[in-house]
Amino acid sequence: MKGKTQSRYKYQCGGTLPANAPTYVEREADQQLLEMLENGEFCYVLNSRQMGKSSLRVRTMNKLQKEGFACAYIDLSPLGKNATADEWYLGIFDELVRKFNLSPKIQSELWWHQNGKLSLPHRLSRFIEEILLVEITSKTIVIFLDEIDSVLELSFNIADFFTLVRYCYNKRADNSDFYRLTFALFGVANPSDLIRDKKSTPFNIGQAIELTGFKINNNTEPLEKGLKDKTSNPHKVLREILYWTGGQPFLTQLICDLVVKSSFTIPEGKEVETIQQLVNKQVIESGKLQDEQVHFKYIRERIFNNKQNASKLLWLYTKILREQKVEADDSDEQTELRLSGLVVKEANILKVYNPIYKNFFNQDWVENELEKLRPHAYGKKIKAWLDSDKQDQSQLLYGDELRRLERWREEQRLGDHDLKFLGDSDKFDNRAQGFFARTINYETAIRRMLSWTNGRENLNESIFKIASNVFQSPKERGDAEWIDNLVRWHLIKDWKTHEQAKPLRKIRNYLLKNQNCDPFWLLFSYRQILQGISFNSSFAEHQELLKSGLVVNKDGELTVHNPIYEAIFDLSWVAKELIDLQPYVKEHSLQSYAEGLAAWLNSGCRDESTLLRGQVLQDSLASIKGQSLREEEEKFLITSQVVNLRVI
């Protein structure tokens, strides 16, 4: 292996590679595009930026010219996004005249104006048929059109131009000279954005050329060559680089360039570790490389190119980011996300292109961007709703707040979560209006209801149904007090018998008939929560309490979910049920017994200060005769006796 000198081998980070570039990597697309154009097929390469489209075009055009083809390359972006239709078509015409060296045969400006009575597409088609194909008779003609996405910014209908391309293809049936003419289109665009009429579009008769990332094979030898001064195993180093880049051409060239410019060599057996450190330090953590920043800017700009569509793309990306299997269906949304370069189709499944993108465009980034797209209050509410697993109805919108979003909703192409949130909000709002129809202001009634239920759906439904059946009118005392009375006198007072109090009885049964934990210890853990003792996520009892819905985790502390539960499942209710569950422990000894046992177990059965003593121990021993105890309880009582005898 060579010393620590910098390699003279040059990688190109961004821009079009010359036809003879030493680091050019041939892919399947190279052979496909060349063969298709040699056979006169119309082709298009529509892919994300910095995937090597222009380099592919230069390479293919060079090969065709060596084979005797007449080729012209037209970059559409310099024609101007503010150009009029006449200026734009004249620009195409002028480029064709110059690139095919037709100036000696035609006075271009004069010819264009002499045919001014014809429509612009007709004028251009007349030029192709009567001048271009007539003057160039001995060669097949290939017209390369690059940056076709630039036409989307034009103020006139560009669909006529693509219809003209299709016309040239269809004209072959009437004029065999058109077999000598074909087109190759390059850009970052969804075909449906360019022309939606399936009868006129050339994209359903042409051949799409898929431009994939680099894969480790014999064709990647040009990339390995430059690494030889830095490692004795360039193949393994390149394999690791491709892992991080997913074969994305720009990033691959960038990291290869960082390797050859580095001051170190890569030791045998340290390839994986060294490349990982290089990527983390100089690409992911630093983020200071200018070329890299431009590259990521391209991706972001593509996603937010249409703000109305951005939220839908972000939700789709979130789905893919979380490694859910999203089948590729070539919908407009999926195509648009793929054109950003952020995701790629592999085995008909969409996946994040590479680990570098996963680090930059992570879930935090998605949430921050979604927050920017949404109205402020709406963004906070949907985030809280999603955090509750879409269960917390207190976060749903209703009334004026919901109606204020109507125009915004119409302008957006919303993602699945937004649609679900707003759909649930609509349903909730409609139900509230129906069940609280007798109120003066149903929004006041909703707010008071939610203050009791904290958004618990089944309790909201119970209150809705009670409201529709009670005789008392809210107008007598006001909407808020009316809701208070419904809750206190129907749900809380009659919770053991009222038809609409089934959700409360369901929680009681879950606690007292629990199959996963001893109900006594489940209730005892709940009692500790009521007394403010800290939450321990390792306790099975605490997890069961969370599953029951009785309590909720707020910033690492368990607390009772809502005031209705607090009023029913209070300390007195817990004490009564604990006695019923452990009748052999006298009521006055219950707290000492249960708390002592819990503390002893928490100490790993080491803290003797938690053991029972004196009368509490005697009462407990007298009460357990004939009872079936848990192993922990037996050990606790025996240890208490041993320690008491030792003290005596």
Beta strands, then each sheet from edge to edge (+ up, - down):
strand 1: 43-46
strand 2: 70-75
strand 3: 141-146
strand 4: 181-187
strand 5: 207-208
strand 6: 326-327
strand 7: 343-346
strand 8: 349-352
strand 9: 551-554
strand 10: 557-560
sheet 1: 2+ 3+ 4+ 1+ 5+
sheet 2: 6+ 8- 7+
sheet 3: 9+ 10-
end
